[in-house]
Amino acid sequence: MRFIGICILFAVTLATPCRSDDNLKLTVTREDGSIAFLCELKDKACFSIYFSHSVAKSTVEEWFCRKDQDLFLEKTVYHDFGAGLPHDVDSGQSMRVEDGKIVLDGFHKKLPHFTVRVGRIANHTLSIEECGKQKKYPLTLFAPPGKPLSFALTHKSLKGTADEP
């Protein structure tokens, strides 16, 4: 019964009219190509994916922003150093402590698309603003643990076809 309620809530959220000027959307697709999530993303808008780090056992949050027609990885925020977490900065990047968290920013790494394999323990969660409200979606709502989800900017509609201008 809870699953049906989540599906209805998800369908209502997707049907909510919240349009940007250019109609570019953050599109999350499953490995079979079906659309798992679709949300309009305005220029300069950002979203994050956070998860529990398997070694450090603390939350890691990666921030992605739209600039023009592209997605960029902009920063990573985490509580503790752990295996695989960045620990030094490259040219143009900065590392600081903010509210007890380590913030590494200035990546500005262009990503035409990227894939997240849904964790079995990591509890990957998408945090995104929709129609002026911050919403959080566990990625397990979109795919079972172990399965990949691909993130990209597209002009797709809810039916999976290109929108008309």
HELIX and SHEET records of a PDB file:
HELIX    1   1 ARG A    2  ALA A   15  1                                  14    
HELIX    2   2 LEU A  139  LEU A  141  5                                   3    
SHEET    1   A 4 ILE A  35  GLU A  40  0                                        
SHEET    2   A 4 LYS A  25  ARG A  30 -1                                        
SHEET    3   A 4 PRO A 148  THR A 154 -1                                        
SHEET    4   A 4 HIS A 113  ARG A 117 -1                                        
SHEET    1   B 7 SER A  94  GLU A  98  0                                        
SHEET    2   B 7 LYS A 101  LEU A 111 -1                                        
SHEET    3   B 7 ASP A  70  TYR A  78 -1                                        
SHEET    4   B 7 THR A  59  LYS A  67 -1                                        
SHEET    5   B 7 CYS A  46  SER A  52 -1                                        
SHEET    6   B 7 THR A 125  GLU A 130 -1                                        
SHEET    7   B 7 LYS A 133  PRO A 138 -1                                        
END                                                                             
